[in-house]
Amino acid sequence: MGTLFALLYTSIAITTGPNIGYRHLLPLQPFLCILGGESGWQWLRGGYTGRWLRWALMAVCIGWHITGTLRLWPNELAFFNGLIGGPDKGYLYLVDSNLDWGQMSAETVAEVARRYTDVQPVPPSRRWRPDPGHYLITALALQGLSESGPFAYEWFRHSEPEAIIEHTLLVYRVASFDVTWFAQCATHAVPLASETVLKEMDTAKLRLLTFDCQQTWVYPPGYGIYGLSYDLYQAPRPTGRTFLAGEPQPQDAFIAAHLETTRLSFDKLHADSLPRFILHELTRRADGPAMSYAYASPASIPPISLPQTEPRRLPVTVGDDFLALGATFRSDDRQLEVETWWQSNQSAISRPFSIMAHLVAADGAVIAVADGLGVSPLVLQPGDIVVQRHRFEFPVPIQPELWLRTGIYWLDTMTRWEIDTHTDYDALYIPVPMRP
């Protein structure tokens, strides 16, 4: 029972952090140690059956502990059980007097400085995306418990160190990353003011844009950072055998799917002068939908009357210079979810438009409508990829086949854009994959 209490104490302490679990459970530590020791002694003194095996197991564990501690001398304070990765993983669990209590010598620090000539022993001036180079960080500072503040090294907490010196001093390498844009999700509220972003990123050339990430996703050209409110995420949960809290996960599957091409780079769990928010850095360009085909036709013609020709291979041009890239379909017993992919190549758009998405039967009967656009057309620039989410609620009437009728139209005049400059064609028909 004492061992169970000890495990419970440890898991709560390291998953809630030193400011909550450890501080509140610290008074219980002596009693838990007594209970754990007493329960272990009673286990050893148990019945004769298997007693020698229990004592042998205990001897192996004690020998393992002694050997592991001696191997770390003179840094035995950094000892951690090999089951969680050994002393080089200790900084993920404990800091301060439980890990690093002044055993790092000046000679060791000087040796690190000689090995990494560009190493910076001070916090980066840009916390959200540090400048390229090497950074020397203590475990205490990394976990936000030093005089530098709780978020001075937050970016590094989501990266792996290049080297670990004496098990307590960490060297990180920051690669060059050309941040050209900063896109924020405006669902609920935009988490950060433009002035704050420009000041923190220390550049006036950064492109700023906002979008409703529950309706639309935007992939600007180049590489940049997405900013989202913490309210869009689930609370992190302990993962695996380590009891460490994992990364917070988006509540919305659409958001989670489009963050797969990113890495979480800044997790501001607590609000201060700034609200709670999370930053993701784009790591690779989105693949987009698989090879897609569509029939170009006037919107007034039902699918059953489409010309007996081969479908057009996407992408095709819509309007002056907008590309229809394709569509993806996902369905369950509750809804059909469609994503239409588009790319803007126009230099400027001065009028609002919307993306058409009609679920129609073969005879042209409209079953459901899910038009929309979750980003202002006025902010779009050449090269932007826009992914629009369309949700059709089930149940729908049973049909032998269903079609997606899509395209783009001006909101002020409701005029549909032409397909491939063909004056009669203003819609694309894409067959909806049948549900199993």
Stockholm file with secondary structure:
# STOCKHOLM 1.0

chainA/1-436         MGTLFALLYTSIAITTGPNIGYRHLLPLQPFLCILGGESGWQWLRGGYTGRWLRWALMAVCIGWHITGTLRLWPNELAFFNGLIGGPDKGYLYLVDSNLDWGQMSAETVAEVARRYTDVQPVPPSRRWRPDPGHYLITALALQGLSESGPFAYEWFRHSEPEAIIEHTLLVYRVASFDVTWFAQCATHAVPLASETVLKEMDTAKLRLLTFDCQQTWVYPPGYGIYGLSYDLYQAPRPTGRTFLAGEPQPQDAFIAAHLETTRLSFDKLHADSLPRFILHELTRRADGPAMSYAYASPASIPPISLPQTEPRRLPVTVGDDFLALGATFRSDDRQLEVETWWQSNQSAISRPFSIMAHLVAADGAVIAVADGLGVSPLVLQPGDIVVQRHRFEFPVPIQPELWLRTGIYWLDTMTRWEIDTHTDYDALYIPVPMRP
#=GR chainA/1-436 SS CHHHHHHHHHHHHHHHCIIIIIHHHGGGHHHHHHHHHHHHHHHHTSCSTTHHHHHHHHHHHHHHHHHHHHHTTTCGGGCCCGGGTCGGGGGGTCCGGGTCSSCCCHHHHHHHHHHSTTCBCSCCSCSSSCCSEEEEEEHHHHTTCSTTCTTTTGGGGGSCCSEEETTTEEEEEECCCCEEEEEEECSSSCSSCHHHHHHHHTCSCCEEEEECTTTEEEECSSEEEEEEEGGGBCCCCEEGGGTEECCCCBSSHHHHHHTTTEEEEEEECSCSSSCCEEEEEECSCCCCCSSCEEEEECTTSCGGGSCSSCCEESCEEETTTEEEEEEEEEECSSEEEEEEEEEECCSCCCSCEEEEEEEEETTCCEEEECCBCSSCGGGCCTTCEEEEEEEEESCCCCCSCEEEEEEEEETTTCCBCCBTTBTTCCEEEEECCCCC
#=GC SS_cons         CHHHHHHHHHHHHHHHCIIIIIHHHGGGHHHHHHHHHHHHHHHHTSCSTTHHHHHHHHHHHHHHHHHHHHHTTTCGGGCCCGGGTCGGGGGGTCCGGGTCSSCCCHHHHHHHHHHSTTCBCSCCSCSSSCCSEEEEEEHHHHTTCSTTCTTTTGGGGGSCCSEEETTTEEEEEECCCCEEEEEEECSSSCSSCHHHHHHHHTCSCCEEEEECTTTEEEECSSEEEEEEEGGGBCCCCEEGGGTEECCCCBSSHHHHHHTTTEEEEEEECSCSSSCCEEEEEECSCCCCCSSCEEEEECTTSCGGGSCSSCCEESCEEETTTEEEEEEEEEECSSEEEEEEEEEECCSCCCSCEEEEEEEEETTCCEEEECCBCSSCGGGCCTTCEEEEEEEEESCCCCCSCEEEEEEEEETTTCCBCCBTTBTTCCEEEEECCCCC
//
